[in-house]
Amino acid sequence: MRLGERRKFKSSSHFYSPTLTINFFRLCWIVLVIWGDLGAFYWSLSTCKWPEPSPSEKPTRVLLVSDPQVQHPLEKDAQTSFTSRLRRFIFDLNLKKSWDVTTRMRPHVVIFLGDMLASGRDVKDEIEYQRHAKKFKSIFTLHPSIPVFHIPGNSDVGMGVSPGAIRNHYPGVFGPFNQQVAIHNHTFLLIDAPGLVDEDYKRAGHGVGFDKWPALPGGTTAFVKNVERGKNNLCCIQASAHGVTFR
């Protein structure tokens, strides 16, 4: 073998050496891990932009968050498999990272559109409900200066045959069932859809039309009827099993 051929053979063999190949795949693995752990979350939000305002207008950015479905915190002494705990940990971690990326949009107001909790309707008592809600708030953290509003979903308070005690746990954690909120010259009506459905079942059971139905005190129907008429830019928001309804 000639000298030039030897050198060429050595350089090519070094290029395909096991050490270089292993290091190459290590680098690819590191890039994939970093991308899956952080890059994918930032990329998912790269095309999500606030509408461009006119030069003379100062906009208010309202962020709507639907169905976070935070899972119930696991009991410390619960007989849960390692796989289940690991799956729950990864789910919560991804939810937290998604929220951290979303808050980089710097909203001025945040409205959660129901189903904050995955199984709030299944809790045994108020203490368990508060533990569940505490986990939700530990994930969805915000600066105290940012107003936050919540709309109850059926996973939060139940619906139909759900016990009334579950609904009693909600206001102390998330606020009123129905709210009228003024945001930048707009009036938002945040509607308790599960409560409205329960009341409508009672109305239908009595065979009474909506116009003749005596609204239940403190219920959604009474709230809507008491809303001031003639308001401009009125926006009604309610959560349902099929999504979020705007009116």
Secondary structure, 3 states (H helix, E strand, C coil): CCHHHHHHHHHHHHHCCHHHHHHHHHHHHHHHHHHHHHHHHHHHCCCCCCCCCCCCCCCCCEEEECCCCECCCCCCCCCCCHHHHHHHHHHHHHHHHHHHHHHHHCCCEEEECCCCECCHHHCCCHHHHHHHHHHHHHHCCCCCCCCEEECCCHHHHCCCCCCHHHHHHCHHHHCCCCEEEEECCEEEEEECHHHHHHHHHHHHHCCCCHHHCCCCCCCHHHHHHCCCCCCCCEEEEEEECCEEEEC
